[in-house]
Amino acid sequence: MNDKIRRIYAPMTESGFYILYCLQSPQHGYGISRQVKEMTGGTVTISAGTMYGTLSKMEKDGLIRFHSEEEKRKLYCITDVGREVLEIEIKRIERLYKNSKGEMVNA
């Protein structure tokens, strides 16, 4: 991953994280929105503007790619670069959590 991508996506926004996380299997924007709402018990909702703006930016930056079209909806999936970004963010969140519990963790 290049430095530009790292600077843009680390740390990630909460909505960006959930969108990328949900694209570990092919999904369309509306499906991602429903999945995030379900995963978070309704505490996180992603507006259409945020969803499609983020999908467009992530596709342009190479984190996701077009997978197929289903019933006039574009399905996207994560790329290797996207997986790398997601893994970095998951490790960052785990470190924050462990540190908040008093467990010192090496970066």
Long-range contacts (C-beta under 8 A, 24 or more apart in sequence): 1-81, 1-84, 1-85, 5-61, 5-62, 5-63, 5-81, 5-85, 6-85, 6-88, 8-61, 9-61, 9-63, 9-85, 9-89, 10-85, 10-88, 10-89, 10-92, 11-89, 11-92, 12-85, 12-89, 14-44, 15-44, 15-46, 15-50, 15-51, 15-54, 16-54, 16-58, 17-86, 17-89, 18-44, 18-46, 19-46, 19-51, 19-54, 19-55, 19-58, 20-58, 20-63, 20-64, 20-78, 20-82, 20-85, 20-86, 20-89, 21-86, 23-64, 23-76, 23-77, 23-78, 23-82, 24-77, 24-78, 24-83, 24-86, 25-77, 26-67, 26-68, 26-75, 26-76, 26-77, 27-75, 27-76, 27-77, 28-70, 28-73, 28-74, 28-75, 28-76, 29-55, 29-73, 29-74, 30-73, 31-73, 58-82
